[in-house]
């Protein structure tokens, strides 16, 4: 869902392959759509997607030369394969798209040569959602779970919930449990009040 909080990331994805270097980093909070953006980029670029902890030297050599997206790039088991993959992508004129919760400067890979290379890569931050995006996400996740939020339930929930991507997923999950417990799919204002009161 395009929004001000992810506009920079979307612009960089749209700018591929005209990136200034071999790598681009996306970072942002849990649930902010980083993995979804990796999948979109892989579809456009015909790239391969891998999880950071699964990257080893053999896999790096197998993937090198074509576009590669790495999710959880801050959770590498060993930084050496990423270092070699970065160099191979640079030499081949190909690209790496890295995603994590924090910017590359805060990744604790413990490999200075890798850190210096990642320091030159553009990094696009995905921020927390604004009210418009929060509203859209609430309705999407509720619809995914076949929940029907009444207008009064929605208007009561929006200003009182945790205002984050993870917060949206959590509150809709809790409302779904409450609805199942009452054997109903409509979420009323009273149900929202009850679910929110459990935290406070």
C-alpha positions as CSV (number, residue, x, y, z in Angstrom):
1,X,0.0,0.0,0.0
2,X,1.8,3.2,-1.1
3,X,2.0,5.7,1.7
4,X,4.4,8.5,2.8
5,X,6.2,6.1,5.2
6,X,7.3,3.8,2.3
7,X,7.5,6.3,-0.6
8,X,11.3,6.3,-0.5
9,X,11.5,2.5,-0.6
10,X,9.0,2.3,-3.4
11,X,10.9,4.9,-5.4
12,X,14.2,2.9,-5.1
13,X,12.5,-0.3,-6.1
14,X,11.0,1.5,-9.1
15,X,14.3,2.9,-10.1
16,X,16.0,-0.5,-10.6
17,X,18.2,-1.2,-12.5
18,X,19.4,2.3,-12.4
19,X,20.9,2.1,-8.9
20,X,24.2,3.9,-8.2
21,X,25.9,0.7,-7.0
22,X,25.4,-3.0,-6.6
23,X,23.4,-2.9,-3.4
24,X,20.3,-1.3,-1.9
25,X,19.2,-1.7,1.7
26,X,15.6,-1.5,3.0
27,X,15.0,-1.2,6.7
28,X,12.0,-0.7,8.9
29,X,9.9,-2.2,11.7
30,X,8.3,-5.6,11.7
31,X,5.3,-5.9,9.5
32,X,6.1,-2.9,7.4
33,X,6.1,-4.7,4.1
34,X,9.8,-5.3,3.6
35,X,9.4,-8.9,2.6
36,X,6.6,-8.0,0.2
37,X,8.8,-5.4,-1.5
38,X,11.5,-8.0,-1.9
39,X,9.0,-10.3,-3.6
40,X,7.9,-7.5,-5.9
41,X,11.5,-6.7,-6.8
42,X,12.2,-10.4,-7.5
43,X,9.3,-10.6,-9.8
44,X,10.4,-7.5,-11.7
45,X,14.1,-8.4,-11.8
46,X,13.6,-12.2,-12.1
47,X,15.8,-12.4,-9.0
48,X,16.2,-15.0,-6.3
49,X,15.1,-14.5,-2.7
50,X,17.0,-16.0,0.3
51,X,16.9,-15.6,4.1
52,X,20.1,-14.1,5.6
53,X,20.7,-17.1,8.0
54,X,20.6,-19.4,5.0
55,X,23.4,-17.7,3.0
56,X,26.6,-19.7,2.8
57,X,29.6,-19.6,0.4
58,X,28.2,-22.3,-1.8
59,X,24.8,-20.5,-2.1
60,X,26.5,-17.2,-2.7
61,X,28.5,-18.6,-5.7
62,X,25.3,-20.3,-7.0
63,X,23.3,-17.1,-6.9
64,X,26.0,-14.6,-8.0
65,X,25.6,-12.9,-11.4
66,X,21.8,-12.5,-11.2
67,X,19.6,-10.2,-9.0
68,X,19.5,-11.5,-5.4
69,X,17.2,-10.3,-2.5
70,X,18.2,-11.1,1.1
71,X,15.6,-10.9,3.8
72,X,16.8,-10.6,7.4
73,X,20.2,-9.5,6.1
74,X,21.2,-8.4,9.6
75,X,20.9,-12.0,10.8
76,X,23.6,-13.7,8.9
77,X,25.2,-16.8,10.4
78,X,28.5,-15.8,8.8
79,X,29.2,-12.4,7.1
80,X,31.9,-13.8,4.8
81,X,29.4,-15.1,2.1
82,X,27.7,-11.7,1.9
83,X,31.0,-10.1,1.5
84,X,31.9,-12.4,-1.4
85,X,28.4,-12.1,-3.0
86,X,28.6,-8.3,-2.9
87,X,32.0,-8.4,-4.7
88,X,30.7,-10.9,-7.3
89,X,27.6,-8.8,-7.9
90,X,29.6,-5.7,-8.3
91,X,32.0,-7.4,-10.8
92,X,29.1,-8.9,-12.7
93,X,27.2,-5.6,-12.9
94,X,24.3,-7.2,-11.0
95,X,22.4,-6.2,-7.8
96,X,21.6,-7.1,-4.2
97,X,18.5,-6.0,-2.3
98,X,18.9,-6.3,1.4
99,X,16.2,-6.0,4.0
100,X,16.4,-5.7,7.8
101,X,14.9,-3.9,10.8
102,X,17.9,-1.6,11.2
103,X,20.1,0.3,8.7
104,X,23.4,-1.4,7.6
105,X,25.5,0.8,9.8
106,X,23.9,-0.9,12.9
107,X,24.4,-4.5,11.6
108,X,26.9,-6.3,13.8
109,X,28.5,-8.6,11.2
110,X,32.0,-8.0,12.6
111,X,33.6,-7.8,9.1
112,X,35.1,-4.3,8.5
113,X,35.5,-4.8,4.7
114,X,31.8,-5.8,4.4
115,X,30.8,-2.8,6.6
116,X,32.7,-0.4,4.4
117,X,31.0,-1.7,1.3
118,X,27.5,-1.6,2.8
119,X,28.2,2.0,4.0
120,X,28.3,3.1,0.4
121,X,24.9,1.5,-0.5
122,X,21.7,3.6,-0.5
123,X,19.5,2.8,2.5
124,X,15.7,3.4,2.3
125,X,13.8,3.6,5.6
126,X,10.2,2.5,6.0
127,X,8.7,4.5,8.8
128,X,5.7,3.8,11.0
129,X,2.2,4.2,9.3
130,X,0.1,7.3,9.4
131,X,-3.6,7.3,10.1
132,X,-4.5,6.7,6.5
133,X,-2.3,3.7,6.1
134,X,-3.3,2.4,9.6
135,X,-7.0,2.6,8.6
136,X,-6.3,0.7,5.4
137,X,-4.3,-2.0,7.1
138,X,-7.0,-2.5,9.8
139,X,-9.6,-3.0,7.2
140,X,-7.4,-5.3,5.1
141,X,-6.3,-7.6,7.9
142,X,-9.9,-7.7,9.2
143,X,-11.2,-8.6,5.8
144,X,-8.5,-11.3,5.5
145,X,-9.9,-12.9,8.6
146,X,-13.5,-12.3,7.5
147,X,-14.2,-9.8,10.3
148,X,-16.8,-7.1,10.0
149,X,-15.9,-4.1,12.0
150,X,-18.9,-1.8,12.6
151,X,-18.3,1.9,12.0
152,X,-18.4,2.6,15.8
153,X,-15.9,-0.2,16.5
154,X,-13.5,1.2,13.9
155,X,-13.7,4.8,15.0
156,X,-13.2,3.7,18.6
157,X,-10.2,1.4,17.8
158,X,-8.2,3.7,15.6
159,X,-7.1,6.4,18.1
160,X,-6.6,3.9,20.9
161,X,-4.5,1.1,19.4
162,X,-0.8,0.8,19.2
163,X,0.2,2.9,16.2
164,X,2.6,0.5,14.4
165,X,2.5,-2.2,11.7
166,X,3.0,-4.9,14.4
167,X,0.2,-3.3,16.5
168,X,-2.3,-3.5,13.6
169,X,-1.6,-7.2,13.2
170,X,-1.7,-7.9,16.9
171,X,-5.0,-6.1,17.6
172,X,-6.8,-7.7,14.6
173,X,-5.5,-11.1,15.7
174,X,-6.9,-10.5,19.2
175,X,-10.2,-9.3,17.8
176,X,-10.4,-12.4,15.7
177,X,-9.9,-14.6,18.8
178,X,-12.6,-12.7,20.6
179,X,-15.0,-13.0,17.7
180,X,-14.4,-16.7,17.5
181,X,-15.0,-17.0,21.2
182,X,-18.4,-15.4,20.7
183,X,-19.1,-17.3,17.5
184,X,-19.7,-14.2,15.5
185,X,-17.8,-12.3,12.8
186,X,-19.1,-8.8,13.5
187,X,-16.8,-6.8,15.7
188,X,-18.8,-4.3,17.8
189,X,-17.5,-1.3,19.8
190,X,-18.1,-3.2,23.0
191,X,-15.9,-6.0,21.7
192,X,-13.1,-3.6,20.9
193,X,-13.4,-2.0,24.3
194,X,-13.1,-5.4,26.0
195,X,-10.1,-6.5,23.9
196,X,-8.3,-3.2,24.5
197,X,-9.0,-3.4,28.2
198,X,-7.1,-6.6,28.5
199,X,-3.8,-4.6,28.1
200,X,-4.7,-1.9,30.5
